[in-house]
Amino acid sequence: MTGRFWTITSMAVALLACGTPTGGCGCSPPPNYEAALVGLVTNGNGPAVDAEVTAAIFSADCQAASRGPVYAQRHDTVDSNGHYRFFLQTQRPDTLCARLVAHAGTDSLVRDQVPVITPGTDSVHVDFTFP
């Protein structure tokens, strides 16, 4: 009985280990799909180094009548050259819609309905120019 118990227990452990995404049998989790939203923020004097950019990524395609809930939100302060960068990961291929807003002082600029397709788009480039 002891031998049979350990055999059944070993088989159950092996089955459970291989049935989980990161189990002991070398099973791997599903792939992540990545996209980057990048750009440059400038004003009349060159890079707008005091600017901040926010992105709201919606789970619906940009052509959808309703955008639905916010899938992800990102915020970045531009670097000394005026560049910003956001990274986005999804666990399945998808077409998302982004709304980017650049803020510099009391001014703001909006880029709405920016399509983000994963996979297929390794980066989406959106620039802003303040007067």
Steps between C-alpha positions, in 0.01 A plus 500: 500500500782740578654455154166556329431812712834657403451412133158666490628799697798541264273485196265761650789735576640460148159563346447815707851627432458472123148641510601836644644776275835508679508137603805284550473332159629799306157638420516873433255785549333652195710756310476871569445737210674836537465844347667830582343844474779750436531858389647846527352804674623838378413868526626814326834471682571132429434205735223568753700365794231588755230305317318191620313249286219273611349213304169326549477174310151369436411139437280581200611562144511872410214447254268367773206718598590468869858479623406306810708491817861614520726201435818671626624844594854633473674824602845628410701821531699575188878470515748782434461446125119517512442126452244285681449125490230261623504122484187289475465122533200284420460126536310459175499662157280806515410833341492771764433872484717763671432858603817698568508839671810719531506765775747790505429776749132588461477373141403154387482320167296187428552218251188287501414168335857378452484129400734259682509153344674210674675318349584686186588839643831506674466874567255782449660843449299809602658847517365814665594860412397783730485853356 
